[in-house]
């Protein structure tokens, strides 16, 4: 397979998948190194293809289904245990957490794409933070952060707000 065919294959695979795909899997499936995939992704992005890197792999974001709504919620907490509990509440009620956003006083908005919709994905995310001894993005803003979530309706969203409010995770409580 030549370079052009491989890049077209990477694009096609990502467009056909509703789940993120690890670079290592793309490399294995296409019989190239992971570094070649990284270069292919960079070139595809330069051509205007919206490829996002998430902790679960590469994904081309799909358009939100008409029966889904996206909302940005303001939150406040500082520790990894709190983030795990906060995200468990959101995903257990049927929402998907698309990102985490902080407003940095110098850099402005900093956004990390996380795409977490299940306990398995959440546990992998938390384990990765712990294994790499990473700081949470919210540590830049004293725990203040935002999440864009995708939820099926307003009732589910209000239920999430109610549960997060009980735990004291909503920014309005601080």
C-alpha positions as CSV (number, residue, x, y, z in Angstrom):
1,X,0.0,0.0,0.0
2,X,1.5,3.3,-1.0
3,X,1.4,6.5,1.2
4,X,-1.6,8.0,-0.4
5,X,-3.7,4.8,-0.2
6,X,-2.6,4.4,3.5
7,X,-3.7,7.9,4.4
8,X,-7.0,7.4,2.6
9,X,-7.4,4.2,4.6
10,X,-6.7,6.0,7.9
11,X,-9.3,8.6,7.0
12,X,-11.9,6.0,6.0
13,X,-11.3,3.9,9.1
14,X,-11.8,7.0,11.4
15,X,-14.8,8.2,9.5
16,X,-16.5,4.8,9.7
17,X,-15.8,4.4,13.4
18,X,-18.0,5.9,16.1
19,X,-15.4,5.0,18.7
20,X,-11.8,6.3,19.1
21,X,-9.1,4.1,17.6
22,X,-5.6,3.9,19.1
23,X,-2.7,4.9,16.9
24,X,-1.0,1.6,17.7
25,X,-4.0,-0.3,16.3
26,X,-4.0,1.7,13.1
27,X,-0.3,1.1,12.8
28,X,-0.8,-2.7,13.3
29,X,-3.7,-2.9,10.9
30,X,-1.9,-1.0,8.2
31,X,1.5,-2.6,8.9
32,X,3.4,0.6,9.6
33,X,4.9,2.1,12.7
34,X,2.9,4.3,15.1
35,X,5.1,7.3,14.1
36,X,4.0,6.9,10.5
37,X,0.4,7.0,11.7
38,X,1.2,10.2,13.7
39,X,2.6,11.8,10.5
40,X,-0.4,10.7,8.5
41,X,-2.8,12.2,11.1
42,X,-0.8,15.5,10.9
43,X,-1.1,15.6,7.1
44,X,-4.8,14.7,7.2
45,X,-5.4,17.5,9.7
46,X,-3.5,19.9,7.5
47,X,-5.9,19.0,4.7
48,X,-8.7,20.2,7.0
49,X,-10.0,16.8,8.3
50,X,-11.1,17.3,11.9
51,X,-9.3,14.5,13.7
52,X,-9.2,14.7,17.5
53,X,-6.8,12.9,19.8
54,X,-8.4,11.6,22.9
55,X,-7.1,9.4,25.7
56,X,-8.9,6.5,24.0
57,X,-7.4,7.2,20.5
58,X,-8.1,9.2,17.4
59,X,-11.6,10.1,16.3
60,X,-13.4,12.2,13.8
61,X,-16.2,13.7,15.8
62,X,-19.6,13.0,14.4
63,X,-22.5,15.5,14.4
64,X,-24.6,15.3,17.5
65,X,-27.7,13.3,16.9
66,X,-30.9,15.4,16.7
67,X,-32.3,13.8,19.8
68,X,-29.2,14.7,21.8
69,X,-28.3,18.1,23.4
70,X,-24.9,19.5,24.3
71,X,-24.4,21.6,27.4
72,X,-21.5,23.2,29.1
73,X,-21.6,22.9,32.9
74,X,-19.4,24.7,35.5
75,X,-17.8,22.6,38.2
76,X,-15.4,23.0,41.1
77,X,-13.3,20.4,42.9
78,X,-9.6,19.6,43.2
79,X,-8.8,15.9,43.6
80,X,-8.7,12.8,41.4
81,X,-11.3,11.1,43.7
82,X,-13.7,14.0,43.2
83,X,-13.3,14.0,39.4
84,X,-14.0,10.3,39.4
85,X,-17.1,10.7,41.4
86,X,-18.2,13.7,39.4
87,X,-17.8,11.9,36.1
88,X,-19.5,8.7,37.5
89,X,-22.6,10.8,38.3
90,X,-22.7,12.2,34.8
91,X,-22.1,9.0,32.8
92,X,-24.2,6.8,35.1
93,X,-27.2,9.1,34.3
94,X,-26.6,8.4,30.6
95,X,-24.5,11.4,29.4
96,X,-21.2,11.5,27.6
97,X,-18.5,13.8,28.9
98,X,-16.9,15.3,25.8
99,X,-14.2,17.5,27.3
100,X,-12.8,19.5,30.2
101,X,-12.2,23.2,29.9
102,X,-10.3,25.7,32.1
103,X,-10.0,29.4,31.7
104,X,-6.4,30.2,32.3
105,X,-5.6,33.9,33.1
106,X,-2.7,34.0,30.6
107,X,-3.5,31.4,27.9
108,X,-7.3,31.8,27.8
109,X,-9.4,28.7,27.2
110,X,-7.6,25.4,27.4
111,X,-9.6,22.4,26.4
112,X,-8.9,18.7,26.7
113,X,-10.9,16.2,24.8
114,X,-11.8,13.2,27.0
115,X,-14.9,11.5,25.4
116,X,-15.9,9.4,28.4
117,X,-19.3,7.6,28.2
118,X,-18.7,4.5,30.4
119,X,-17.2,3.3,33.7
120,X,-14.6,1.4,31.7
121,X,-13.4,4.6,29.9
122,X,-13.5,6.5,33.1
123,X,-11.5,4.0,35.0
124,X,-8.9,3.9,32.2
125,X,-8.8,7.7,32.3
126,X,-8.3,7.9,36.1
127,X,-5.7,5.0,36.0
128,X,-3.8,6.9,33.3
129,X,-3.7,10.1,35.4
130,X,-2.5,8.1,38.4
131,X,0.1,6.0,36.5
132,X,1.6,9.0,34.9
133,X,1.3,11.1,38.1
134,X,-0.3,13.8,36.0
135,X,-1.8,17.0,37.3
136,X,-5.5,17.7,36.5
137,X,-6.1,20.6,34.2
138,X,-8.3,22.1,36.9
139,X,-5.2,22.4,39.1
140,X,-4.4,25.5,37.0
141,X,-7.6,27.2,38.1
142,X,-7.9,26.2,41.8
143,X,-10.4,23.4,40.8
144,X,-12.7,25.5,38.6
145,X,-13.4,23.8,35.3
146,X,-16.2,23.2,32.8
147,X,-17.4,20.1,30.9
148,X,-19.2,19.8,27.7
149,X,-21.6,16.9,28.0
150,X,-23.9,15.3,25.5
151,X,-27.2,14.2,27.0
152,X,-30.4,12.9,25.5
153,X,-32.8,15.4,27.0
154,X,-33.4,18.3,29.4
155,X,-34.8,16.0,32.1
156,X,-31.6,13.9,32.2
157,X,-29.5,17.1,32.3
158,X,-31.6,18.4,35.2
159,X,-31.1,15.1,37.1
160,X,-27.3,15.4,36.6
161,X,-27.4,19.0,37.9
162,X,-29.4,17.9,40.9
163,X,-26.9,15.1,41.8
164,X,-23.8,17.2,41.2
165,X,-25.4,19.9,43.4
166,X,-26.0,17.4,46.2
167,X,-22.2,16.6,46.1
168,X,-21.2,20.3,46.0
169,X,-19.5,19.9,42.6
170,X,-21.4,22.7,40.8
171,X,-19.5,26.1,40.7
172,X,-22.5,28.0,41.9
173,X,-22.1,26.4,45.3
174,X,-18.6,27.8,45.8
